[in-house]
Structures are given as C-alpha cells and as structure tokens.
C-alpha cells in the first residue's frame, strides 16, 4: 500500500516538501491519544529477545533512527510510535542556520538512495535545548543528540562551537554524537584527522562532564565511509585511547560509482545515502570491530534496507543499528519489518542472545 502511495504521491513531489508533509502527519498522529496507541501497537511490537543494553542504556531493541530526519527534536514521540528503539536528533549546531539554498535534497529511486546537501539546517543548540528541557514524553525512548559545526565558524574555532552545543545539550542527551563527517559543511571532514579530532573530542568530553554532573553522558563520534582504511584504524585507536563510548559507521558518501540512476541528478553535490552505501559501510564496521572488539560500542548505519542488512551489521560487530533513507522508500512499516525479521533470524541462529551474535562473523575471520 505504501509503495503505491509513494509512487502516486511522494515520488511526484519535491523530496523536501514530501519530507515535511510526512513529518507533519507523524507528529499529528503522535499527538492524538487513541490513534497513537493503535499505531504504536501495530508498528512498534516489542520482542523480548531483542532487548538491548548499550552505552549503559537499556533499549527495547537495537534499531534506531539516524540523525538527519528530526533535526530539531520535534518528532521524538512520533518516531518512537513508529517503532524506532532510539531516536538520534540533529545535527544541531551552536547557532541556528538555514542550511544550503534549495533545491538540496534529491531522490535516486532506481538506487533506493538520496543525495542531500542540506547543510545542517536547524534552529540551533539553544532552541533545541529548550525544547528538550520542556519535553513531556508520551513514549519512553532513548534520545541521542548529534552535534556539528556552525557553518560560519572558522575551522580553527570549531572546538569552541562544539563545546557551546555540548554545554547546552548534554544534560538532555542519553548519548552525545560528535559529527565530523558530513560533506556539506566546508572543512568539517578535516576534523576527522586525529591531530584535530583528539583535542575536539577531549574538549567535548570535558564539557559534557562539567555540564551533566549527575551522570556520565556517553560520547560517540560519527565517521565518513570515504576515510582510507588506515584513517579508520587511526580513529579506532584514538577512540580507545580517549575512552570514547562508541563510533557510528558511517555517514553519507561523496562517491558516485556504480549508480543505476541516470541523468544530471547523479552529479548533484552532497552526501549520498541509502542502498549504494551498504557495502562500504559494512566494510568500515568490520574493520572497526576487528580493531576495537568489545571495548567500545559500534553503531552500524548506511544502506540498511531490511532485516537481513540489520542482521549482517550485528554479525559484523554493531551493537546498535540505524536507518533513515530506507524509511523514505519503505514507509511506516520499516521498523516493524526490521524487528520481526531480526527476531526470526535470532531464533534460527546458533546464538542464545542478540549480544552473543555481535561481531560473530568478524571474530571468525580474525580467528
């Protein structure tokens, strides 16, 4: 039914307008008491065998919404209602910014992919912090906060900008993510180099501890799939050295190889997400797990279209998994299908628990 609706309605609309239309419907459903109860009962069934402990947090399952969909923390309940076990908001920047000029979001339907050059359009850390502070949740869920650099802030002043956001948001975050891997903010990816990343992560860690004194807020870094293998290793080693809680692998890619989509849209600048990212994101995840093992939490994201993709990320070393682009193509039953399929695969596997399956394939290769 959704695929027919997508082809008849959403596919004919500007992608960004379609996004905001769907966004309004999700928020409206979440604000309607009887409706949200029935929607959650169908789309967010709970499977005991999928219960997950990660980053010192307990979640209904491992599958969450990646950053980028809910930039301003206005649809957390709605996305939880749709079955996502955690919701990562953002990317939030120190100051409000409109993002890049439109048109800035493009569908590559034959590839089940998106190209975006949104440019961290968001209301800024002060406004988002106020919204999180006043939130009265309908559905209990884990909320991650993804922070990035304000575009007008020079690269040399990036640390201060991230610290500002951390001081405003850490108290309301179940976990915090430093995003240094979007291709849509000039100079941002330069911060992935370990000589720049070390002082940045150290400063954010100190700011989070200073702000949220009652608890330790888990800190993760999100990296690009376009890093060379030796740079992936360097980030992994740095994460262990600094006592980082996790790495999210991966963000969008600037690569355009092997696409089925034809025409000028393929040449649009921005980050490519969706199915074409699947293979490289999985490679990066395996490499990270081989390097860090169980010492830190790995989050697999990029090209996760179905339960088999999610299961492969777990076997490769991911404790948590996230999706976004496939949600556009699969619709509201996306998370439900992932959970149902994961539970079935776990039952048919040799593993007693989901935790036992984490990294199992990578361990076999390394043995």
Secondary structure, DSSP 8 states (H G I E B T S, - for coil): -HHHHHHHTGGGS-HHHHHHHHHHHHHHHHTSHHHHHHHHHHH----GGG-EEETTEEES-SEEE-TTSSTTS--HHHHHHTT-SEEEEEEEESS-B--S-S--EEEEGGGTEEEE-----B--HHHHHHHHHT---SS--EEEEEEE--TTS-GGGHHHHHHHHHHHHGGG-SEEEEE---TTSTTGGGGGSHHHHHHHHHHHHHHHHHH-TTS--EEEEEE-TTS-HHHHHHHHHHHHHHT--EEEE---B---TT----SGGGG--SEEEEGGGHHHHHHHHHHHHHHHTTSSEEEEESS--SHHHHHHHHHHT-SEEEESHHHHHH-TTHHHHHHHHHHHHHHTSS-SSHHHHTTHHHHHHH-
